[in-house]
Amino acid sequence: MSELVSLEDPVTGPFESGKRLAFNTIAAVLCVFVVTAVNFNLFDYQPNLALFGMMGLVLVILNHPLIKRWGQTRVVRSFDLLLIAATVVSFGFVFVQSEPKLAGFWVDGVVLGDRAGNETTLDFVIALIGLLLVLETTRRAIGWTLPILCIVFILYAMLGPTLPDWLFPHAGFSWERIVQKSFLQDSGVFGIALRVMFLYVFLFVLFGTLLEQTGATQYVINVTRRLFRNSVGGPAKVAVLSSGLMGSLSGSAVANTATTGTFTIPLMKSSGFKPVTAAGVEAAASSGGALMPPIMGAGAYMMLEMVEPSVSYVQVIKAALIPAVLYYVALLLTVHFHAKRIGAIANPNEMEQSGTTLHFYQGCLFFSSFVILIAMLVYGYTPFRAVSVSLAGILVLSFFSKHTRLTPAKVWEAMSRAGKSGMTLIAAACCVGIILAIVDMTGIGATLPEKVQALANNSSLAALFLLMVSTIILGMGLPSAVCYLLMAILLGSVLSQLNTAPLAAHLFIFYFGMMSMVTPPVALAAYTAAAIAKADVMRSALAAFRFSLVGFALPYAFVLRPELVMLTPGNEPASTIAIVINVFITLTGILGLAAGIAGHAFKRLTPPWQIPLLASSLLIFFLRLQGWQLIVQVMAVVFILLVMMINLVGSYASASPDSE
């Protein structure tokens, strides 16, 4: 794990060294605890989540001090230590008061869950401290967006009777009732959001960091470099493929951009891409990583809890497969056409030199770990059991080659990185739990969808547009999985009225949660890429938005035509012929969209060709295959293919010596 902060200052050096050791130790304990607890039921659910949340919040406080500058005062250090102690006390209290093995320590001899309505003053004080700690650690981990949203919901719960009609008034709740529902019971901080992080997400974070330590992920990146070393725009294509593969492991667009962008962005710049364009390509590619099966960041596991009727993990990744492939095909086509238009040069030597030595066994280990994971899921094992077996598989298989062998130091490093990646999600999940508790208390989860549906005026496209806007706004600054969970809770009933497969509707809001990472003015993945490329932030965000435009159109296609997620509108498995037809039509739309965005299709496109090409492509995404809409789509497909043929013939003619 990288150093938390600089240790060069002789005054703060020993303190920071001790803090780093504490961080790494707690991260290792957290990893061992999660793997053990989910497989062997160490404690009941709420006690498990209390320990999980406690360690996650302590890691946040250690890694994000109140003041990050060197030379912190003892007052600031003491304040952080006080917060750590308060976290241990508040979450430890919930652990003790809800674990049957510790019944001798229960207040009045009654388990915490059965004290609802009869809580003691101590219960309320502990709960209030816990809520304040959740808000502060979330602010440190991901900024102000989610804590402010949480405070707004708390005020909404308290001020319900005074609100105007358009703000969904209600009877109102006391602060005692709010903290009791949000922290002391299992519907708030220790509710569905933290449970999903505990059962599924953190294990897959550890899976990714452990695989990274074997060198297997670097092998895949190097393979993509060699694959595209002679291709025009090769570095951009490397960014697309490597970001897709790595993003599925991390689930974080920002982390993915920071990791793969450090080598892809300089390569793109050296081959002729402008810094702004290089940043845009990397951000667009990284933002789609969490859409890529089989891991999909945290989104797939959230859907296991949210989609009705319930779905299996295998069903989720099957549904996500075609849209994810189409997204990355669109990106590859767009960067290819763009590279052709700007005359980007292929530099095989630089592409080779930028990589490290390839070891075949690293690739075998990478793909073997995924084969084990998928096989376990197909055979009916739960996701947490499947990934646990995959973790054991990585440890065993890595032993057979010196290039992949996991030494104790590498395992320690993997656990440290897992703690650093997972702590943000843990804090965010705790904060989201508060919001979900208030949604349940106030009934806004029922009234808000009615208003949205009324605004949409019973139009599927209008409802989808409102969902898109709401998700993008809510997703500004939030992890995509957190954004998805909030939208699924707040507007879940709207999703059930879209005349499509429920899983397609849930994928719709998950996609737009990801696309918020490249949507100006708050486009965190684009900001990260701009910093690496040393480019203008807002222009980079606009470039990322342009390259990922298919990500804004594709969700409409698979909601209106759920055959793209291998389902029918009636939620039955789609026929092979229906899937093939829909994929072909959508691929044609992607071809036209990529050419229109890049302004090049075998030769440079002028606006009289470019504009109708874009319009025809968008028609394909926004129409169903029925009635007059089918006729329009067929006409759009014919037009796009005709434009491509004309430009292909024209490019050969202009290249012919006879044409000069």
Stockholm file with secondary structure:
# STOCKHOLM 1.0

chainA/1-660         MSELVSLEDPVTGPFESGKRLAFNTIAAVLCVFVVTAVNFNLFDYQPNLALFGMMGLVLVILNHPLIKRWGQTRVVRSFDLLLIAATVVSFGFVFVQSEPKLAGFWVDGVVLGDRAGNETTLDFVIALIGLLLVLETTRRAIGWTLPILCIVFILYAMLGPTLPDWLFPHAGFSWERIVQKSFLQDSGVFGIALRVMFLYVFLFVLFGTLLEQTGATQYVINVTRRLFRNSVGGPAKVAVLSSGLMGSLSGSAVANTATTGTFTIPLMKSSGFKPVTAAGVEAAASSGGALMPPIMGAGAYMMLEMVEPSVSYVQVIKAALIPAVLYYVALLLTVHFHAKRIGAIANPNEMEQSGTTLHFYQGCLFFSSFVILIAMLVYGYTPFRAVSVSLAGILVLSFFSKHTRLTPAKVWEAMSRAGKSGMTLIAAACCVGIILAIVDMTGIGATLPEKVQALANNSSLAALFLLMVSTIILGMGLPSAVCYLLMAILLGSVLSQLNTAPLAAHLFIFYFGMMSMVTPPVALAAYTAAAIAKADVMRSALAAFRFSLVGFALPYAFVLRPELVMLTPGNEPASTIAIVINVFITLTGILGLAAGIAGHAFKRLTPPWQIPLLASSLLIFFLRLQGWQLIVQVMAVVFILLVMMINLVGSYASASPDSE
#=GR chainA/1-660 SS CCCSSCCCSTTTHHHHHHHHHHHHHHHHHHHHHHHHHHHHCCSCHHHHHHHHHHHHHHHHHHHSCSCCSSSCCHHHHHHHHHHHHHHHHHHHHHHHHHCGGGGGGSGGGCCGGGGTTCCCHHHHHHHHHHHHHHHHHHHHHHCSHHHHHHHHHHHHHHSGGGSCGGGCCCCCCCHHHHHIIIIISTTTTTSHHHHHIIIIIHHHHHHHHHHHHTTHHHHHHHHHHHHTTTSTTHHHHHHHHHHHHHHHHHCCHHHHHHHHHHHHHHHHHHTTCCHHHHHHHHHHHHHTGGGSTTTCTTHHHHHHHHCSSCCCHHHHHHHHHHHHHHHHHHHHHHHHHHHHHHTCCCCHHHHHHTSCCCCHHHHHHHHHHHHHHHHHHHTTCCHHHHHHHHHHHHHHHGGGCTTTCCCHHHHHHHHHHHHHHHHHHHHHHHHHHHHHHHHHHHCHHHHHHHHHHHHHTTCHHHHHHHHHHHHHHHTTTSCHHHHHHHHHHHSHHHHTTSSSCHHHHHHHHHHHHHHGGGSTTSCHHHHHHHHHHTCCHHHHHHHHHHHTTHHHHHHHHHHHSGGGGTBCTTSSBCCHHHHHHHHHHHHHHHHHHHHHHHTBSSSBCCHHHHHHHHHHHHHHHHCCSSHHHHHHHHHHHHHHHHHHHHHHHHHHHHHSGGGC
#=GC SS_cons         CCCSSCCCSTTTHHHHHHHHHHHHHHHHHHHHHHHHHHHHCCSCHHHHHHHHHHHHHHHHHHHSCSCCSSSCCHHHHHHHHHHHHHHHHHHHHHHHHHCGGGGGGSGGGCCGGGGTTCCCHHHHHHHHHHHHHHHHHHHHHHCSHHHHHHHHHHHHHHSGGGSCGGGCCCCCCCHHHHHIIIIISTTTTTSHHHHHIIIIIHHHHHHHHHHHHTTHHHHHHHHHHHHTTTSTTHHHHHHHHHHHHHHHHHCCHHHHHHHHHHHHHHHHHHTTCCHHHHHHHHHHHHHTGGGSTTTCTTHHHHHHHHCSSCCCHHHHHHHHHHHHHHHHHHHHHHHHHHHHHHTCCCCHHHHHHTSCCCCHHHHHHHHHHHHHHHHHHHTTCCHHHHHHHHHHHHHHHGGGCTTTCCCHHHHHHHHHHHHHHHHHHHHHHHHHHHHHHHHHHHCHHHHHHHHHHHHHTTCHHHHHHHHHHHHHHHTTTSCHHHHHHHHHHHSHHHHTTSSSCHHHHHHHHHHHHHHGGGSTTSCHHHHHHHHHHTCCHHHHHHHHHHHTTHHHHHHHHHHHSGGGGTBCTTSSBCCHHHHHHHHHHHHHHHHHHHHHHHTBSSSBCCHHHHHHHHHHHHHHHHCCSSHHHHHHHHHHHHHHHHHHHHHHHHHHHHHSGGGC
//
